[in-house]
């Protein structure tokens, strides 16, 4: 991009927070309406339907759902020589029987799933309205995707399905997450999401499934994790038993291994299978390992024009950058060699707990960031560079 073009964009971006402040009530209204619709993974259709209806109200003529249930909205550009895909996952980690009532005060919005990822969906839904009010019409096509089956065992199935079947070539991807503001992820780290299921045959053993899971945890912790490939183990969740009075008959453990090396993940996966085989040799004990999520290494380099454009937008909006450049959120794009960013929209606390909340004031800057990045991609030939081979 010619420096003068970028300078003009940056000058305009500086004015966005003031303009968006006048429009924030629309975004907050959409956030509450969307967030109060339960959307556990695999049960997102009511939320998707609302999003599609809302976009039609904003004048988006091309709205539909695909075979998997993803919500799609297409905004044609003036020239349409490239297409920018913006995606926000619709599902949250909370079951439908959790109280999804949201509360709003002058500084915060509270509710389960508000940051992950009702806010991302609300901003995506509001984007056509915001662009219209700001009188911004891009040269590029915008494809807005509200994806399903993203979290946990969903393993980004909705986004992966769309990218594998889309007839519209995608040049750039932007992933919207509610928090934190300042995240700029452009690389995917290799990862393995694992589920260990343990069952005790009471006719043979009086052992507790909890004790067996403790053996599994001890074995996992004994696996050498190469520091040169930045490999980490996270023990995420455990469920077992029905009462303090009886040995647990069954239990489940969920964990994740992350690494900067696909080969390291492959090697550790084989070790885990062997560990579970050994533990299952105990009489009456059945322990099984299943992969429930995965991602591969890849993405663009830190000097890629897309990343440089985004960092300039962050700088002009005085957004403090987060440390990590890695996120599995861009892994689906990596598989299709599409340059992509994952950005956060505001600050949040207690994410993935029922008392989750987001801050309103930084959200205005977060939305300005998104629109600024879109303008930078749209206005600069370099930012449009694809990594397709």
JORA-V856897 format. One record per helix or strand. SS is the DSSP state (hx for helix, st for strand). FROM is the first residue (numbers start at 1). TO is the last residue. Records with the same first field share a line. If there is no record, write none. Layout:
SS: FROM-TO / FROM-TO
//
This chain:
hx: 3-21 / 24-35 / 45-57 / 114-133 / 152-154 / 157-165 / 209-221 / 227-229 / 262-279 / 305-316 / 328-335 / 361-379 / 382-384
st: 40-40 / 62-65 / 71-75 / 83-89 / 92-92 / 103-104 / 108-110 / 141-147 / 172-179 / 184-185 / 187-188 / 190-200 / 232-240 / 250-259 / 285-295 / 298-299 / 326-326 / 339-346 / 348-349 / 357-359
//
